[in-house]
Amino acid sequence: MFKILRAEHLAENIVLMDVEAKRVAKACQPGQFIIVRLDEKGERIPLTIADYDREKGTVTIVFQPIGASTYQFANLKAGDSFMDFVGPLGRPSELTTDDLEEVKKKKILFVAGGVGTAPVYPQVKWLHEHGIDADVIVGAKTKSLIIMEDMMKEVAGNLYVTTDDGSYGRSGMVTKVIEDLVAEGKQYDLCVAIGPMIMMKFCCLTTKKLGIPTIVSMNPIMVDGTGMCGACRLTVGDEVKFACVDGPEFDGHKINFDEAMKRQAMYKTEEGRALLKFQEGDTHHGGCGHCGGDK
């Protein structure tokens, strides 16, 4: 069992947990993910690693409940445990595996959208620990959904916060901030964008226009996390890849986002039925003819 040492709500419907997982903490790197399962009947959920402490043996996860299993996770408290906490899985960020002296020469921009701030943080922190300051854009729909701002301030070279509704920081989408920074004279050799699929798509359209190579994380389309279910199949250039085993990070300018988003939508209906069953409990007696609750 993997004990939850801390559980708190960072914002409305966004949860942070520190989990005691010594072997995972010892081996994980920024960009990787773990698979969590609550109990023997639970669903296996892939979640990106938001932070880790090798000395304490803890791994931090941040998630937004969207289905039955993650809503169950959100109800857990410090002292509760997960049955499975498997990892690290996926490939680490290339920034952590490339030649350090070459990485130091690059001017890097991170773009974090919503919960995407969580997997951005360990990469920025790793760079900071190695003497590299990167610029970071953190965006959300409104002020109440901005997360990890103070933590990011400690490791970012420059932090730019923006909200779609203008309630905090700059006003507008993250893509507008990218364009504004370049217009102000900023030059970047690499952009790393992590967040909702639609945000990453338009970040890539923007950076391609500006000539900035861009890496994205395709964690949002992962379901099984082992390459068996096929949910995270995507086209990268002329190749077929699977986000969980080949990524989750890829060259954003080569990804067919429209295809990936269409594939992602195919898996929502079943999860929606599972969520209803969880929310309604014993009162869920079916009637739809699909979920089996009427049997």
Number of C-alpha atoms within 10 A of each C-alpha: 13 19 18 21 17 16 22 15 15 17 15 10 13 18 20 20 24 22 25 24 24 17 15 22 23 17 11 23 23 25 27 24 27 22 21 23 20 22 13 10 7 15 16 20 17 24 21 26 27 26 24 25 17 16 9 12 16 24 26 22 22 25 22 18 15 13 18 19 20 19 17 15 21 19 10 17 15 14 12 17 20 19 14 18 23 17 19 22 24 23 20 19 21 15 17 16 11 10 10 13 8 9 16 15 10 15 16 23 26 26 26 26 28 21 24 25 27 25 25 28 25 21 25 26 21 18 21 16 11 12 10 20 21 22 19 27 22 29 33 26 19 17 18 13 18 23 23 16 14 8 11 22 13 13 23 22 16 15 17 19 21 26 24 17 14 15 14 17 15 17 18 18 21 27 19 14 20 22 15 12 13 12 10 9 8 13 15 19 13 17 24 26 28 28 27 18 21 12 20 26 20 15 27 28 16 17 20 14 10 14 13 19 16 25 22 25 27 25 27 19 25 22 23 17 26 17 17 12 12 17 21 27 20 23 16 17 13 9 9 12 20 23 27 28 15 14 20 27 23 20 15 26 20 15 22 15 21 13 12 18 17 10 17 19 11 10 13 13 10 12 14 15 18 15 19 15 19 17 14 10 10 9 10 14 14 15 11 10 9 10 17 12 15 11 8
